[in-house]
């Protein structure tokens, strides 16, 4: 008697997938992680991801949520990420910083408020975000910061970025900053190094 093969009841690929929004709210860690990745495919899901981020305790899933918002990359997504820069936990602050690095144009409208924050740590983090912007934009923003910044460490963070991406327009501002902080040796040294790199045309692959 010939062997009769019994076909599968239903192709596995045709099986309905669990609703990602439901899995994000009620699933286990792996399911929430997978749901975050799936929901990154549509910008309309940004608010849903933000709600999940506010209650998420798993560092792995939280990272997936930040990554999803960065993939969406809209100003609304950036606005959701923004408050997490103020977390006391440095490990949590690193995740929104990485997210902003992946969507610098979306966070650009928020840069002025970050750089004018009364919290020095926020201003320091903002300098790191500016690092990911085009060279001309970074030069303009950080030059404006250096004109009025009173904290030597924040100035040093801005100077470090300018050493990497600064354009000649920054040279007068750097010189003025060096005069204001003449007694702060580490900052004067950093400014001198940055100015020399700018004058020498230090390599920078980013567009102007």
C-alpha positions as CSV (number, residue, x, y, z in Angstrom):
1,X,0.0,0.0,0.0
2,X,1.5,3.3,-1.0
3,X,2.4,5.7,1.8
4,X,0.0,8.6,1.9
5,X,1.5,11.7,3.3
6,X,-0.7,13.7,5.5
7,X,-0.4,17.4,4.8
8,X,0.1,19.9,7.6
9,X,-3.2,21.2,9.0
10,X,-2.1,24.7,8.3
11,X,1.0,26.4,7.0
12,X,2.8,27.8,10.0
13,X,3.4,31.1,8.2
14,X,-0.4,31.5,8.0
15,X,-0.9,31.2,11.7
16,X,-2.1,34.6,13.1
17,X,0.7,36.4,15.1
18,X,0.0,37.6,18.6
19,X,-1.0,41.3,18.6
20,X,2.2,43.2,19.3
21,X,0.4,45.8,21.5
22,X,-1.0,43.1,23.7
23,X,2.3,41.3,24.0
24,X,4.0,44.6,24.9
25,X,1.5,45.1,27.8
26,X,1.1,41.5,29.0
27,X,3.8,39.3,27.6
28,X,6.9,37.9,29.2
29,X,10.3,39.6,28.8
30,X,11.1,37.9,25.4
31,X,7.6,38.7,24.1
32,X,7.8,42.4,25.2
33,X,11.3,42.6,23.6
34,X,10.0,41.2,20.3
35,X,6.9,43.4,20.4
36,X,9.0,46.5,20.8
37,X,11.0,45.6,17.7
38,X,7.8,44.9,15.7
39,X,6.2,48.1,16.7
40,X,9.2,50.1,15.5
41,X,8.0,49.6,12.0
42,X,5.3,52.3,12.2
43,X,5.7,55.9,13.5
44,X,2.1,55.8,14.8
45,X,3.2,53.4,17.5
46,X,5.5,55.9,19.2
47,X,2.9,56.8,22.0
48,X,2.4,53.1,22.6
49,X,6.1,52.5,23.0
50,X,6.3,55.5,25.3
51,X,3.6,54.1,27.6
52,X,5.5,50.8,27.7
53,X,8.8,52.6,28.5
54,X,7.2,54.4,31.5
55,X,6.4,51.1,33.2
56,X,9.2,48.8,31.9
57,X,11.6,47.3,34.5
58,X,13.7,45.1,32.3
59,X,16.9,46.8,31.1
60,X,16.9,44.6,28.0
61,X,13.3,45.5,27.0
62,X,13.9,49.1,27.9
63,X,16.8,49.2,25.5
64,X,14.6,47.6,22.8
65,X,12.0,50.3,23.4
66,X,14.6,53.1,23.1
67,X,15.9,51.5,19.9
68,X,12.4,51.3,18.5
69,X,11.8,55.0,19.2
70,X,15.1,55.9,17.6
71,X,14.1,53.8,14.5
72,X,10.9,55.8,14.3
73,X,13.0,58.9,14.6
74,X,10.3,61.5,14.6
75,X,10.1,64.7,16.8
76,X,7.3,63.0,18.7
77,X,9.6,60.0,19.4
78,X,12.3,62.3,20.5
79,X,9.9,64.1,22.9
80,X,9.1,60.8,24.5
81,X,12.8,60.0,25.0
82,X,13.8,63.4,26.3
83,X,12.7,63.1,30.0
84,X,14.9,60.0,30.5
85,X,18.0,62.1,30.2
86,X,17.1,63.4,33.7
87,X,17.2,60.0,35.3
88,X,19.4,59.8,38.3
89,X,20.5,56.3,37.2
90,X,23.5,56.8,34.9
91,X,22.8,53.4,33.2
92,X,19.3,54.6,32.2
93,X,20.6,58.0,31.0
94,X,23.0,56.2,28.6
95,X,20.1,54.6,26.7
96,X,18.3,57.8,25.7
97,X,21.7,59.3,24.8
98,X,22.3,56.4,22.4
99,X,18.8,56.8,21.0
100,X,19.4,60.5,20.3
101,X,22.6,59.7,18.6
102,X,20.6,57.7,16.1
103,X,18.1,60.4,15.5
104,X,20.0,63.7,15.8
105,X,17.8,65.7,13.5
106,X,14.6,64.8,15.5
107,X,16.2,66.0,18.7
108,X,17.6,69.2,17.2
109,X,14.6,71.4,18.2
110,X,15.2,70.4,21.8
111,X,18.9,71.1,21.9
112,X,18.6,74.8,23.0
113,X,16.5,73.9,26.0
114,X,18.9,71.1,27.0
115,X,21.9,73.4,26.7
116,X,20.2,76.1,28.8
117,X,19.2,73.6,31.5
118,X,20.2,74.6,35.1
119,X,21.4,71.0,35.5
120,X,25.0,70.8,34.5
121,X,24.8,67.1,33.7
122,X,22.0,67.8,31.2
123,X,24.2,70.3,29.5
124,X,27.1,67.8,29.4
125,X,24.8,65.2,27.8
126,X,23.5,67.7,25.3
127,X,27.1,68.3,24.1
128,X,27.3,64.6,23.4
129,X,24.1,64.7,21.4
130,X,25.4,67.6,19.3
131,X,28.4,65.4,18.4
132,X,26.1,63.5,16.0
133,X,24.9,66.6,14.1
134,X,26.5,67.9,10.9
135,X,29.7,69.8,11.4
136,X,28.3,73.2,10.5
137,X,25.3,72.8,12.8
138,X,27.5,71.5,15.7
139,X,29.9,74.4,15.3
140,X,27.1,77.0,15.4
141,X,25.3,75.5,18.4
142,X,28.5,74.9,20.5
143,X,29.9,78.3,19.7
144,X,26.8,79.9,21.0
145,X,27.1,77.7,24.2
146,X,30.7,78.7,24.8
147,X,29.9,82.4,24.6
148,X,27.9,82.2,27.8
149,X,28.7,79.0,29.6
150,X,30.1,79.5,33.1
151,X,31.0,75.9,33.9
152,X,34.5,74.8,32.9
153,X,33.5,71.1,32.5
154,X,30.6,71.9,30.2
155,X,32.9,74.1,28.1
156,X,35.4,71.2,28.0
157,X,32.7,68.9,26.7
158,X,31.8,71.4,24.0
159,X,35.5,72.0,23.1
160,X,36.0,68.2,22.8
161,X,33.3,68.0,20.2
162,X,34.6,71.1,18.4
163,X,38.0,69.5,18.2
164,X,36.4,66.7,16.3
165,X,33.9,68.6,14.2
166,X,34.5,72.3,14.6
167,X,34.9,74.6,11.6
168,X,37.0,77.9,11.4
169,X,34.0,79.9,12.5
170,X,34.5,78.5,16.0
171,X,38.1,79.9,16.4
172,X,37.2,83.4,17.8
173,X,34.8,81.9,20.3
174,X,37.5,79.4,21.4
175,X,40.0,82.2,21.8
176,X,37.5,84.2,23.9
177,X,36.7,81.1,26.1
178,X,40.4,80.5,26.7
179,X,40.8,84.1,27.9
180,X,37.8,83.8,30.2
181,X,39.2,80.6,31.7
182,X,42.8,81.5,31.7
183,X,43.4,80.0,35.1
184,X,41.9,76.6,34.2
185,X,44.8,74.8,32.7
186,X,43.0,71.7,31.4
187,X,40.5,73.7,29.6
188,X,43.0,76.1,28.0
189,X,45.0,73.1,26.9
190,X,41.9,71.5,25.3
191,X,41.0,74.7,23.6
192,X,44.5,75.1,22.2
193,X,44.4,71.5,20.9
194,X,40.9,72.0,19.3
195,X,42.0,75.3,17.7
196,X,45.1,73.6,16.2
197,X,43.0,70.8,14.8
198,X,40.5,73.2,13.2
199,X,43.3,75.2,11.7
200,X,45.0,72.1,10.4
201,X,41.8,70.8,8.9
202,X,41.4,67.7,11.1
203,X,39.7,64.9,9.3
204,X,35.9,64.9,9.7
205,X,33.7,62.7,7.6
206,X,30.4,64.4,8.5
207,X,28.8,66.7,6.0
208,X,28.8,70.5,6.5
